[in-house]
Every structure is written in C-alpha cells, then in structure tokens.
Amino acid sequence: MADLAPTMVPDGGWGWVVVAAVALINMTNQSILSVFGFLFGGQLKSMNQETFTAALITNLNSFALNFSGLFIGPAIKSFKPRNVAAIGCVMVSFGMFICSFATEAWHFIIGYSFFVGMGLGLISPSTFMAINSYFSSKRGRAVGLSLAGAGLGQVFIPHVVRFFLDNYGFRIAVLAMSLLSLTGIFGALLLKPLKTVHNNRQHMQHLLNTDVEKNKAQIPLKIEIIKATTQIEPKEVNKEKTTGQKLCSKICHRLVQAMDLELLCDPVFWSIIMGMALVYTSTINFTMLFPNFLQYSVGFSSSRTTTCMSAIAGADIVCRLLLPCITDKLKISYRVIFLLGTVGLLVSRAALAESTDMTTIIMMSIFTGMTKSATVLNNNLTISSYCSSDKLAGGLGLNMISKGIIVITIGQLLGWIRDYTDSYILCLHAQNVLLLIVVLLWTPEIFYRWRKQRKADKRNKLPIGVTDPATPEELANINKC
C-alpha cells in the first residue's frame, strides 16, 4: 500500500517536456482530421461518390475514435500512457498508408475510418492523462500549449497537402501524411510517467492481490459446495444457482468499476457528455464541408480555400495559447468557457454560411477559429473538473462513447441533408441547430447551479442561527449584531 500513496503534483518540471511531446503528437496526427475534405475530396469525386459517402467515412472515423473509449480506461490503468500513445501513432500511419492505395470507398472505410479513427482514439485520452499527472493549478495552460500543436499543424499541413497534390498527385500526398504521423512516436517516447498514484500497473496488481486474498478466504466455502454437489437435492441446486448469480453479479460489478459506469447515474454528467457530443458532431461535419463550401458554393480557388482554412487554424492556435492564461486569472469554470465558445461558433458559422466575399469570410474564419479553441481546450478539462481523479479515465471514455453514438447517427443525417437539398448553406445551418440545442439546454442549468451555489455561499457567511438572509427580520438582527 505504500507504493500507492499519492505525492505532490510537480506542476511543471519534466511536465513541460511532456507538454512539448504531446504538442508534437497532436501536430503530426490530430491535425490530419482537418484536411480530410481537402485531401480526399478530389479522389472521392473522381470515384463518383457524393457527400453522403464522405460523411459516412468521417462519421465512422469518429465512431471508431470515440468507441475506443470502451477500453481506453482499463488500457490506461493497466499500461503506461506513452505505450498507448505510441500504438495510436502507428495505427494512424498504417491507416493513411492503406488510404494511399484506395480505389473504392470501402478502402477508405478500412484505412481512414477504422485504423486512423482507432489510433486517434488511443492518442487523445492517453496524452491528456500524461499531462494531467504533472499539472494541477497550471493544467489549463499546459493543455492549451499541447493542443496548440494541433493548431500549428492545421496552419501548415493544408499547404503541404496542396503542394503534394499539385506536384505529385493523390497517392504521394497521402503517403507523405502517413510518414508525418509516424513521427509522433518520438513524442510518445517522452511521456515519462510519474512514480506516484498514477503508477497504474501497481494499482492493478494491488487489486489482483486483493482478489487473491478474498478467494483464499472463500476456499472453505467452495470445498463445502463441491462436497454438496454429490447430493442431488433441490435445495443444493438452488445454492448452485445462487452461487452463479453471485459470480455474474461480481463480474458486472468489476465491469462497472473498470469503466466507472456509476457516473451514468448522475444527470449532470449526462448533460455534459451529451452536450459535448452535439458540439463535436457539428464541428466534425463543419471541418469536412468547409473546404467544399468555399470551392463549390462560394467559388474560391484552392489557394483561397487554404488561406481561409489557415485563418481558422491561426486564430485557433493563438487562442489556445492565450485563453487559458485569461480564464485561469478570472477563475471562470471550464464548462462556462465551453458554453461561451459554443455561442461564438453558432454566430460565426451562421455568418459564414451567408457570406460570399473574401474579406467577410476571412473575418468570420478568424472568429470561428477563436471560438473553436474554447470548445476544444475545455472538452477534457470540463470532464476532469467534474470527475474525481480515480474516475477521470472512465469519464473520458464515456465522453468518447457518447460522441461516437451521436456522430454516427445525427452526423450521418447531416450528410444526407446536404445531398438531399444539394445545398452546403442549408447543411451549415443544420449543423448550427445542434449548437443551438446545447446553448438552450445548458444555459438554464448552469444559471440555476450558479444561483444555488451563490445562495449556499451567502449562508456560509451568515452568523450562527441565521438560515435565510432574505427576510427583513433576520437582516435587522444581523445589523444589530
């Protein structure tokens, strides 16, 4: 048990090396999602595939990415985060390698949807857990710096993709992305774990040893059950059934503990993960359609399209660096910042859908990038602030699963809307409906909880015996005191 005693979180030190390593991983892997439409759009069009197919590929990618949450909690608890992250980088690289030889839509489903999706699903929570173990008060800034790597990748990778597409064609461009994602392994090797409570292998060994001790204590009972099986009587059969039920109950209990499923009994946790899933689905579909909207609806060239994509990414990366410093000083909760970012996305994307001139689109692209950073930064941070440290891995996994369910259902519906209406503008407005739902559901709840907390704080400051400061009589008594 001595090995399991928690120690002080360093809030820096080697943790900044971990932050830089995660930034490298995000830059070479997570940013690949932002260039799907630009990289694969032309190839899918040459194969006579419509938006529904593109949406299916990206939504299945998100499905695989997020449904890795089923086992990511136990995996992180059993193995070091750097091992999980390294495997994720290899899977992303292998998936892109498969896509480089794709001639049918199902090739993209295997390569991009399954392998790239599963790889990114392993990378995101494992790298967050690595940072989380090193930081406490500076956690927001650390996460912001690490996610800035993905923003930096979104700035220059569209130009790299355009260079390879224009000069070498589709296959070489995808192979280049495959090699780029493989460099994330160097970052994974730097994710050195702390020798604290976060030593998950020792924790799992402790649980196993506890089980062994319990089993030893139950050996006499098991011997009696074995002896009793020689007598075929109804009562003994019932005992065997009871023992089987207890075994099933024990297995279910262990499954609930491993995945922290008791979090699902909390309605606030449900509200958090479902709201984040809707915002995530809207963002994934916007990222896929935005280049096509600019090229086929507005009529921009490929160079203007990449400029607008870089404007979003540039504003995103700047805000990922600056926003945590501001919010940490103002002591604003992560969930409130996420909600404000959602409102900003709703406004900016609605304006983008109705814009046609370059200046307006650039301005709205910058605003979109700024507000997007608030949702991306505070996604896992909102979960970490609500869940206790021992349930964080499970909370992250359940959050991913909810995203997978929403993106494969509602996300696919958004792709169908684009094909049915033959309008990118209507599809962008349909994406905004998801953001509006989150704003309408979260705002009253957050306001109610804020008012309740404020009243509780006022009660704690009152003299003993006074329970409600609202009545005039008690206010008079307070003044007399």
N, C-alpha and C positions, 0 to 999 in steps of 0.2 A: 504493500500500500504506500510505502514511502516514495516509490517511483512515480506515483500518481498525484503527488501533492503539487498544487499549482504554484508557479513562481510569478514574479513581476514581469509584465509585458515590457520589452525594451523601448517601444515607441520610437524606433529608429535603428541605428547601428547597421548590422547586416540587412536589416529590413529594407533599407533604401536600395541595396543591390537587388533584393528580391523584386522591388517595385520596377527597377530598370529591366530586369529579366522578363517580368510579366508584360511590360510595355513592348519588348521585342517580340514576344509570342503573339500578342494582340495585333501588332503591326503586320506580321507576316501571315497570320491565319484569320483572325476575326474580320479584317478588312476585306477579305475575299467576298464576303456576303454583299458588300456594297457595289460590286462590279458585275453581278450576275447578269443583269439585263444588257449591259454594255458588252460583256464578253461572250455570252451565249445567244443573245438576241438575234444576231445575223444568221447564225448557224441554224437556229430553230425555224427562222423564216424560210431559209432555203429548203428545209425539210417539210414545208407547208404546215407547220404547227402554229396554232393560234395562242392567244393569251391564256386560255384555259389550261393548255399543256404546260406553259411556263409557270403559271400559278400552281399547278399540281406538283411540279418539280420543286419549286421553292417551299411550298407548304409541307411536302413530305420531308424535305430537308429540315424544316423547323420541327416537324413531328418527331423525327429521329433524334434531333438535337435535344429536344426537351424531354422525350420519353426515356432518355438515358438517365433522367432523374430517378427512375425506378430503382436503379442500383448504384447511383453515384454516391449516395450517403454511406451505405455499407462499404463501398470501394475506398472512399476517402478515410473511413475509420480503420480500415484494415491495411491500407498501403499508404506510402508517402505521397503527398500531392505532386511532387516532381515526377514520380513514376507514372501517375495517371495523366499528367500534362504531356509527358513525352510520348506516350502511346497515342494521345489525341493528335499530336502533330504528325505522327507517322500515318495515321488514318486519313487525315485531311490531304496529305501529299499523295497518298495512294489513290484516293478518290478523284483528285484532279488528274492524275495520270490516266485513269480509266476514261475520263471525260475527253481527253485529247484524241482518243481513237473512236469517239462516238459517231455512229451513223444512224441510229434510231433513238427515239425518245426514251425507251426503257434503259438505254445505256446511261443516259444522264440520271435516271432514277437510281440506278445502282451506284454510280460513281459519286454524283453530287448529293443526291437525296440521302442515301444511306451512309456511305463512308465519310463524306465531308460533314454531314449532319451529326453522326455519332462522335466524330473526332472533336468538333467544336463543343459538343455537349460534355465531353470529358474535360476540355480545356477550361471553360468558363468557371465552374464552381471550384475546381482544384486550385486554380491560380488565385481566386478570391480567398479561399481558406488559407493559402500560404501567406497572403498579405495580412489577413485578419489575425493570424497568430503573432505577428510582430508589432501591431499597432493598436492603440486604444484611443487616446484623445486626437491623434493625428490621422485617424483612419480615413476620414473623408478626403484629405489631401493626398494620401497615399493611393487610394483608389482612383482619384482624379488623374494623377500622374500616370498610373498604369494604363488607364483607358485612353489617355492621350496618345498612346502608341497606336491604338486602332484608328484614332482620328488622323494621325500623321500618315498612316497607310492609306486612308481614304483620300488624302490630298494628292499623293504622287502615284498611287497604283493605277488610277484611271488613265493617266498619261503613259505609264509603262505599257498598259494593255493596248492603248491606241497605237503606240509605236510598233509593238509586235504584230498587231493585226494588220496595220498598213504595210509593213515591210516583209513580214514572214508568214502571215496567214493565221487561221484559227488554231491549228494543231500546235504550232510552235508557241503561240501565245499562252495556251493552256499548260503546256509543258513547263514554260517559264514560271507560271504561277505555282506549279507543283514543286519545283525546286525551291522557290521562295518560301513556301510554307514549311518545307523540311528544315530550314534554318532555325525554326522555333525550338528545335531540340536543344540548341546551345543555351537558350534561355531557360529551358526546363531543368537543365543540369545545375543551375544556380539557385534553385528553390530549396535551399538548405533548411531542414525542419528544426524547430526549437526543441530542446530537450526538456519539455515541460509536460503539462497535462495533454498537450497536443501530440504526444508520442502515442499514436493510436494503436500501434501494434501491441504495446504493453497493455493498453486498456483492454483490447480484445482478449489478450492472454489471461488478464485478470478475470474477465467474465467467464472464460472457459474453465479456469481453475475453480471458480465458484460453483460452476455446474458440476464439476467432478466431485466436489465436497458434498453437494446435495445428493448426487447419485449414490455416493458411499453411504450416506445416512439412510437411503431408501432401500439398500440391499436386503436387509432382513424382511422388509415388506414384500419385495419381489420374490424372495425364496418361498414365503408363505403362499403367494399367488400361484407359483409353479406347482407346489405340492397340492394346492386345492384343485388344480385342473384335472387331477386323477379321478375326482368325484364329479360326475356329471349330474349336477342339480341346478334347478332354475335360479336359485339364489347366487350360485357361483358364476353362472353365465351372466347374470346382471352385474356382478362385480367386474367381470372382464369388460363388459360394455362401458361401465363407469370408468375403468382404467383407460380404455381407448379414448373416451371423451375428454378425460383429463389430459391425455397426451396431445390431442388435437388442440385443446384449449391452450396448452403450453406453447405449442408451435405458433399458434396465432398470436399469442402474447409476445413471443420473441420477434415475430414479424412486425408487430406494431411498434415495439421498442426500436428495432433496427431502422425502420423508416420514419419513426416519430409520427405515426399516424394519429396520435391523440390530438395533434394540432388541428385536425379537421373537425373537432368538436367545438372549436372556437369560431363564432360567426364573424368576428372582426378579421381573423386570419383569412377566412373565405373571401371576404370583401376585398382584402388586399391583393390576394393572388389572382382573383378573377378580374379585378380592375387592371392589374399589370398585364394580364394575358390579352385583354382587349387592346390596350395601347401597343403592346408588342406586335399583335397581328396587324394593326393598322400601319405600323412603322415598316414591317417586313414587306407588305404589299406596296407601300409608297416607294420604298427603295427599288423594288423591282420595276414599277411602272414609270417612275420619274424620267429616266433617260428616253423611254419610248414616247412619253407625253411631250417632251421637248422636241424630239425629232419628227414625230408623225402628226402631232396635233398643233404644235406651235410652228414647226417648220425650221428648227435650228439645224445647223451643220454639226458634224461630230466634234469639231473644235469648240464651238459654243456650248455644246452639251457638256463636254468635260469641264469647261470653265465653270458652269453652274454647279456641277457636282463637286468641284473643288471648293467653290464658295461655301457650300453646305459643310463640307468636311473641315475647311479652315476655321469657320466660326465655331464649329463643334469642338475642335481641339483647343482653341483659345479659352472657351468657356469651361472646358474640362479642367483646365489649369487654374482658372481664376475663381470659378464658382464655389469650390469647397472652402477657399480662404474666406470668402464673404459670408457664407452660411454658417461656418464654424464660429465666426465672431458674433454674428447676430443670434446664434443659438436657435435657429429655425429647424424644426424636425425634418427628417429626410422625406417623410411622406407628404408633408405640405409642399416641399420643393418639387416633388414628383408631380403633384396636382397642378402647381403653377406652370410647370413645363408642359403638361398636357393641354392646359388652356392656351398656352402660346402656340403649340403645334396646331391646335384647332383653328386659330385665327390665321396663322401664316399659310397653312395648306389651302384653306378656303380662298385666300387671296391669290395664291399661286394658280389655282385651278381656273381663275377668271382672268389671268394676265397673259399678254401676248408680246409686250415689248421687252427688250433686253434689260433695260435699267430696272424696271419693276421686278422682273423675275430674279435678277441678281440680288436686289434688296430683300425680297421675300425669302430667297435661298439662304441668305446670311441669317435672317431671323429664324428660319426653320432650324438651321444648324445650332443656333444659340439655345433654343428651347428644347431641341432634341437632347442636348448634353445633360439637361436637368433630369430627364427621364432615364437616360442610360446610366448616369452616375448613381442615382438614388434607387435603382432597382434592387440590387442585392443589399444595399445599405439599409433600406426600409425593412427588409426581412431580418437583417442582423440586429436592428434596434428593437424589433418586436419579439423575436425569439431569444430564449436563453442560449448560452454558448453550447451547451450539451445537445440542444435540439436544432442548432443552426444548419448542420449538414442536411438533416431531414427536411427542414423548412425550405432550403434551397431546392432540394429535389422535388418537393411537392409543388413549388412555384413553377418549376420547369414542366412538370406534368400538366398543370393547368394550361400553360401556354401551348403545349403540344395538342391538347384537345381542342382548344379554341381555334388554333391556326389551321388545323386540318378540316374543320367544319365551316366556321364563319369565313376564314381566309379563302377557302376554295369557292365559297359563294361570291366573294368579291371578284374573283377571276371570271366567274360565269356572268356577272353583271356587266363586265367590260365587253365580253363577246356578244352578249345579248343586245346591249344598247349600242354597240360599236362606237363607244364614246369614252375617251380617257377622262374627260372632265367629270362626267357623272360618276365614274368609278372613284375618282379622288374625293368627291363629295360623300359617296357611300362609306369610304374609309373614315371620313370625319364624323360620321354618325356614331361610330364606335367610341371615338374620343368624347363626344358629347354625352354619351351614356355614362362614362366614367365620371365626368365632371358633375353630372346631376345626381349620381349615387353617392359619391364621396363627399361632396361639399356639405350636405346637411349632417352627415355622420361625424365628420371632423369638427364641424362647428359645435355640435352637441357635446362631443367629448371634451372640447376646449372649454365650453361653458361649465361643464360638470367639474373639470379639474380646477378651474378658477374659483368656483364656489368652495371646493374642498380646501384649497389653499387659504381662502379667507377664513374658513372655520378654524384652521390650524393656528391662525394668528390671533384668535379671539381669547379673552380671559376665560378661565375655567368656569363652567356653568352656563356659558352663553353658547347657544347652538345655531341661531339664525340671526345674522346681523341686519336682516331686512326690516324687523319690527321697530317702530319708533320707541317703544318702552325700553327695549334692550339697548338701543343706541343711546338712550338717555342714561341708562345705567353705566354703559361704557364710558361716557363723558364724565360721570360722577367719579368713576374710578381714576 
